[in-house]
Amino acid sequence: MSRPGPGADPRTDSQAPRAGDPGPGARAGTGERDPRTRPGEDARDPGARPRAEELWAELRAGVRSGARAVQSGARADVRYAEFARERLAALPPPADAEAFALAYNLLQLAYLLVTDLETRIHRPRGWTLPGFRLMFKLWLLGPAQPARLAEISAMSRSAVTNAVNTLERDGLVERRRVPEDGRAVEVVLTVAGEAAVREAFAEQTRREQEWFAPLEAAEREHLTGLLTRILAARPPGTP
């Protein structure tokens, strides 16, 4: 038996791949990735699983050491978002890496910001962030009916009622009959409620400034404009 020449496939004819044969993770006869194949096993991206394992190793190391950041000084959630965006970019539709990255970062920021404001400012005062938002609106707008508060807060009427009940119990707001319509009720800040709003607002403003400090004034204005456009054009069926 003659030896294979340089560059030849040392496997037998039955072992060597033929033209048109599907590669690893592909659907026979099509060359398409088998949907049962996990993304990390896709032959077109053989480095995906090692990168995922590397990311997990970094995150575990950060947890064990108590570190607040991992590779390149990036936080764990930011590193994950970068990895997920990269993986989604390699997948066929309906995967949309850009939509994912925008939604993920908005949701993550909103979650972290709400949690921070709740635990640092509002929970210690005995109310929630939604409760503060209602009092803040009453401070700016004056007395308002619960239905109007629900409309401008994107809250259900029952959620507004529950929040008002709690605030009223604590002496921060009170319900009054509308003079022009004896059947209607409006919510009003009490003197104690106004003082509480002013104090919490000052503290929340300082914390918000810390959160947005990485952006220049023009960048904050631009970001606010973009977010306002999204809110104004939100899909039908949303609050």
C-alpha positions in Angstrom: 0.0 0.0 0.0 1.4 3.4 -1.0 1.7 6.1 1.6 -0.4 9.2 1.1 1.5 12.1 -0.4 2.1 15.4 1.4 -1.1 17.2 2.3 -3.2 14.2 1.6 -6.0 13.1 3.9 -4.6 10.1 5.8 -8.1 8.7 6.4 -9.6 6.0 4.1 -12.0 7.0 1.4 -14.9 5.9 3.6 -13.7 8.2 6.4 -12.8 11.3 4.4 -15.5 13.9 3.9 -16.9 14.3 0.4 -17.9 17.5 -1.3 -21.3 18.5 -0.1 -21.2 16.5 3.1 -22.5 18.4 6.1 -20.0 19.5 8.7 -20.4 19.0 12.4 -23.6 20.4 13.8 -25.1 20.7 10.3 -28.4 19.2 9.0 -27.7 16.4 6.5 -28.2 17.4 2.8 -28.6 21.2 3.5 -25.4 22.5 5.1 -27.6 24.4 7.6 -27.1 24.3 11.3 -29.3 21.7 13.0 -31.6 23.7 15.3 -31.0 21.0 18.0 -27.3 22.0 18.0 -26.4 24.4 20.8 -24.9 27.7 19.7 -21.6 26.9 21.3 -21.4 23.7 19.2 -21.8 25.4 15.9 -19.0 24.4 13.6 -18.9 27.9 12.1 -17.9 29.3 15.5 -15.7 26.6 17.2 -14.4 29.2 19.7 -17.8 30.0 21.2 -17.8 27.4 23.9 -14.2 28.1 25.0 -15.2 31.8 25.2 -18.3 30.9 27.3 -16.2 28.8 29.6 -13.7 31.6 29.9 -16.5 34.1 30.8 -17.9 31.7 33.5 -14.4 31.3 34.9 -14.0 35.0 35.2 -17.3 35.5 36.9 -16.7 32.7 39.4 -13.3 34.2 40.2 -14.9 37.6 40.7 -17.5 36.1 43.1 -14.9 34.2 45.1 -12.6 37.2 45.4 -15.5 39.6 46.2 -14.3 41.7 43.2 -16.8 44.0 41.6 -15.3 43.8 38.2 -13.8 41.1 36.0 -11.6 41.1 32.8 -10.6 44.5 31.5 -12.2 46.2 34.5 -15.7 45.5 33.1 -18.5 44.4 35.5 -19.8 40.9 35.2 -23.2 41.9 33.7 -21.5 44.1 31.1 -19.1 41.3 30.1 -22.1 38.9 29.8 -24.0 41.5 27.6 -20.9 41.7 25.3 -20.7 37.9 25.0 -24.4 37.5 24.4 -24.4 40.2 21.7 -21.5 38.5 19.9 -23.2 35.1 20.0 -26.6 36.5 18.8 -24.8 38.3 15.9 -23.8 34.8 14.6 -27.3 33.4 14.7 -29.9 33.6 11.9 -33.2 35.6 12.2 -35.2 36.2 14.3 -32.0 36.8 16.5 -31.3 40.6 16.6 -28.1 41.4 18.4 -28.7 45.1 18.3 -32.2 45.0 19.7 -31.1 42.6 22.4 -28.2 44.8 23.4 -30.4 47.9 23.6 -33.2 46.1 25.6 -30.8 44.3 27.9 -28.9 47.5 28.8 -32.1 49.5 29.3 -33.6 46.7 31.5 -30.5 46.2 33.5 -30.0 49.9 34.1 -33.6 50.3 35.1 -33.5 47.4 37.5 -30.3 48.5 39.1 -31.4 52.2 39.4 -34.8 51.3 40.9 -33.2 48.9 43.3 -30.6 51.4 44.4 -33.1 54.2 44.9 -35.5 51.9 46.7 -33.0 50.6 49.2 -30.9 53.7 49.7 -33.6 56.4 49.8 -37.2 55.2 49.9 -37.5 52.0 51.8 -35.8 53.6 54.9 -38.5 56.2 54.8 -41.3 53.6 54.8 -42.5 53.9 51.3 -41.7 52.5 47.8 -40.3 54.3 44.7 -43.8 54.2 43.1 -45.2 55.8 46.2 -42.6 58.5 46.0 -43.4 59.1 42.3 -47.1 59.6 43.2 -46.2 62.1 45.9 -43.8 63.9 43.5 -46.5 64.3 40.9 -48.9 65.7 43.6 -46.1 68.1 44.6 -45.6 69.4 41.0 -49.2 69.2 39.8 -51.3 69.8 42.9 -54.4 67.7 43.9 -55.3 65.0 41.4 -57.8 62.2 41.0 -56.5 58.7 41.3 -57.5 57.9 37.7 -55.3 60.8 36.4 -52.4 59.6 38.6 -52.7 56.1 37.1 -52.7 57.5 33.6 -49.6 59.6 33.9 -47.8 57.0 36.0 -48.4 54.0 33.7 -49.8 52.2 36.8 -53.1 50.3 37.2 -55.8 52.0 39.2 -55.6 49.3 41.8 -51.9 49.9 42.2 -52.5 53.6 42.7 -55.2 52.9 45.2 -53.0 50.6 47.2 -50.1 53.1 47.2 -52.4 56.0 48.2 -53.8 53.8 51.0 -50.3 53.3 52.4 -49.4 57.0 52.1 -52.7 58.1 53.6 -52.2 55.7 56.5 -48.8 57.3 57.2 -50.2 60.8 57.1 -48.4 61.8 53.8 -51.5 62.3 51.6 -55.3 62.6 52.2 -58.4 62.1 50.1 -60.8 65.0 49.6 -64.1 65.4 47.8 -63.9 67.4 44.6 -66.0 70.6 45.3 -67.5 70.6 41.8 -68.4 66.9 41.9 -69.3 65.5 45.3 -68.9 61.9 44.0 -65.3 62.4 42.8 -62.3 62.2 45.1 -58.9 63.8 44.7 -55.6 63.0 46.4 -53.7 65.9 48.2 -50.3 66.1 49.8 -50.4 66.9 53.5 -47.9 69.3 55.1 -45.9 66.3 56.3 -46.1 64.8 52.9 -44.7 67.9 51.1 -41.8 68.1 53.6 -41.0 64.4 53.0 -41.1 64.8 49.2 -38.8 67.7 49.3 -36.2 65.9 51.5 -36.4 62.6 49.5 -36.2 64.5 46.2 -33.0 66.3 47.1 -31.4 63.0 48.1 -32.6 61.2 45.0 -31.3 64.0 42.7 -27.9 63.7 44.2 -27.9 60.0 43.6 -29.2 60.3 40.1 -26.3 62.7 39.3 -23.9 60.1 40.5 -25.5 57.5 38.2 -25.3 59.7 35.1 -21.9 61.4 35.9 -20.1 59.4 33.1 -22.1 61.3 30.5 -21.5 64.9 29.5 -24.4 67.3 29.7 -25.0 67.2 25.9 -24.9 63.4 26.0 -27.5 63.3 28.7 -29.7 65.6 26.8 -29.3 63.5 23.6 -30.1 60.2 25.5 -33.1 61.8 27.1 -34.4 62.7 23.6 -33.9 59.2 22.3 -35.7 57.6 25.2 -38.5 60.1 24.9 -38.9 59.1 21.2 -39.2 55.4 22.2 -41.7 56.1 24.9 -43.9 58.3 22.6 -43.9 55.7 19.8 -44.3 52.6 22.0 -46.1 49.6 20.5 -49.9 49.4 20.7 -51.3 47.6 23.7 -48.8 49.0 26.2 -49.8 51.2 29.1 
